[in-house]
């Protein structure tokens, strides 16, 4: 291995992130020529051309894209190594900030926090609800220690680690006076097309970006689960909800679950504890995550995948 390989890979990652050699040089506090020389050395060492330099901006070649994935993995391992070494030299946290997305199961969260408070009464917690994209931003900025949120395709993996702590089935619900609730069940999937769907999203509606969880073109997008639930209760539309969030409404008849003949298995939401690789949870925060996971597994809304 080349003695400067780790530094070369770090420079390579920075160029890929910033888009230009000059922007990478500014971020790394180096000259552009030094950055260019380092990448030249890396390309010579690997025997590959990592960037196409023929245009206005350097573009990753196919080989460069493949190497970037490996470079990202190596960087994460180095970050973990450094974080573990730092953790051995530091005391545990006395103040910690948790960021929770709006659909994270609330009752098991509260139970886990109660168990944590009994074990670590000296630790102060700040707990805020936040949109999923803001959780990643605040973790990266160092404004929070842990995020608790539903996994999705837009979450950044670069510089982050995490672990699954809960699995929840999400099924369609409506108010009992909604037209969908009056149709003889089970009804066909196409029937959803005739009625407004309410979705959870931190951005404005963009039909081209949504996945199979979206079944209609008449969409209302809201960024909190509580508002989505209130709208469903008022008969504004139908929505996918987890059992935790609608258990009381279903028991009281305030909401009803829909029965679609063409959907045999409703979607499963995977909830994760999420953190920066450079700031992994210490022993108390690991205990907190363990207790929240335990409470989620024991709650009535828990979902278990059946394999085989």
C-alpha positions, 0 to 999 in steps of 0.5 A: 500500500502506498504510504499516502493512500489514505490521504489520496483517497480523502482528497479524491472524496473531497473532489467528488463531494465539492465538484471541482479541484479548486473547491476541494483545494479550498476546503482542504486548505491546499493549493490546486496544484497540490490537489491535482498532484495528489490525484495524479499520484493516486491514479498512477498507483491504481493504474486508473483514470478517475476523472475526465478532465476534458470538460469545464468540471471534472467528471468521475469516470466509471472507474472513478465511480467504482473506486469512490464507493470503496473510498467511502467505505474506507473513510467510514472505517477510519472515522469509526476507528478514530471515534473509538479511540476518542471514546476511550479518552473521554467521559460519557455525555452529560447532555444529549440531543435526540431528534425524532421524526413525526412517525416514530412510535411515541409510546415505546419511545416514552417507555424507553426514555423512562427506563433510561432516566432511571438508569442515568438520572444525571444525564440531561436530554433535549428531545425535538421532533424534526423532519427527516432531512433536517435530522441528517443535517443537524447530526452532520452539523453536530447539533444532535447526538442521535436521530430516531427515524424511518429509513428511506432512500433519501437518507445519506449514508456517507459519514453516518451509521445506524441500526434498526430498532423497530419494524412497523406495518403501515396500512391504509385508514380512512374516516368511517364516513369516507366513500372508501369506507362505504365500498364493499370490501375487499375492493380493487387497487384501482379504487384508490385512484378515485380518492385523495391520498395524504402523504407524509413529506417534507417537500411539496408534491412532486408526482415524479419522485414518489414510489409505490406507496403513492397510488393516486394523482390527487395528493396532499403532502403534510410534514407531520404525522399528527396533522396527517392523522387529523386530516384523515379523521376529518375525512379529507383523504386516506393515508398509510398509518402504523398501528401505533398511531391509530390503535385508539382510533381503530378501537373507538371506530373513529377510523377504519382500516381498508381492505384492498384485494390487490394488496396482500401485505402492507408496507413495512416501515423500518425505524432506525437509530442514526448517528455520525460515524465520528460521534457514535453513541457512548455507553449511556446512549447505547443503553437508551437505544437498547431500551427504546428498541426493547419497548418497540419490540414489546409494544402491541404495534410491533411487526415481525417479518415471517421468513420462509 
